[in-house]
Amino acid sequence: MPPPRGEFIAWCDGMGTGRCLSRSLHEAANSVFKLHSAFSIAQSGITGVRFYPVVDGVYITSPSRNMMNKVLRNAFCELAKEFVHTPGTANMHMMRAGLAFGPTLHGADIPAEAFFGTFNDGREIEAEAFAQSPLSQIRLQVLLSPAMVLAYNAEKCAPPFGIYVDATAKGYPSLCSNSDGSYISNLFQWWILDDEAREIATALYDQVLFYLSKAETHSIGMGYPIDAIRRHRELAFEYFGGLNKEEEDAQQRLPGDR
């Protein structure tokens, strides 16, 4: 087994996909494939980032904060534009993400020899048998890291279309020379240092408030509890409310940001 290395891991999924799936297969499919389409577009031209789709969500990994920021910014811009220009609340789906940092091992980096040996039933697995087995491909889809759990849990604290940062991504990256530094806030605002993304986020905020207002009116029909709607409105206000503050960039910028 190769030694693990410190990496940032983000988990992004659709809010309320479970409720949506129980109500409408069509609407759930709409949400799931919008998310995967956005991240497919987001990774174009970016190196050192890996993706692990999991049904209605995706894990993203990178040893570099800068590369992680670029992917998240690209993906959330795509998701935001889709949300803003989608007519009718039935096909409007909110997303959010959690971000953490920890020792990470990719199945693709585990050498084939690690799987060779004799099984309890007497089967012997060597190079040729392994190459022909489903396991040789399955291992490419395996991701192992405690940060997966932390990112998954952090996502539950994120605002609509927001990214919540676990404490591990604020402290531990400073111990790794190739991490490009740590995050400095519990909330990473993906439009920072990008005027086009800021313009998209501004339009998105108005549409999020519109969606939440409609949801409050149709809470029972949408299966969206009133207390959850109000909590998400409060989170959105804190997350997007500073879009017009001139000092925002200066507060969020770190040396080496690109």
Sequence and secondary structure as in RCSB ss.txt:
>XXXX:A:sequence
MPPPRGEFIAWCDGMGTGRCLSRSLHEAANSVFKLHSAFSIAQSGITGVRFYPVVDGVYITSPSRNMMNKVLRNA
FCELAKEFVHTPGTANMHMMRAGLAFGPTLHGADIPAEAFFGTFNDGREIEAEAFAQSPLSQIRLQVLLSPAMVL
AYNAEKCAPPFGIYVDATAKGYPSLCSNSDGSYISNLFQWWILDDEAREIATALYDQVLFYLSKAETHSIGMGYP
IDAIRRHRELAFEYFGGLNKEEEDAQQRLPGDR
>XXXX:A:secstr
    EEEEEEEEEETTHHHHHHH HHHHHHHHHHHHHHHHHHTTT  S EEEEETTEEEEEES HHHHHHHHHHH
HHHHHHHHHT  SGGG   EEEEEEEEEEEEGGGS GGGG EE TTS EE HHHHHHSTHHHHGGG EE HHHHH
HHHHHTTS TT EEE THHHHGGGGSTTS     SSEE TTTT HHHHHHHHHHHHHHHHHHHHHHHTHHHHT  
HHHHHHHHHHHHHHHTTTT TTHHHHH  TT  
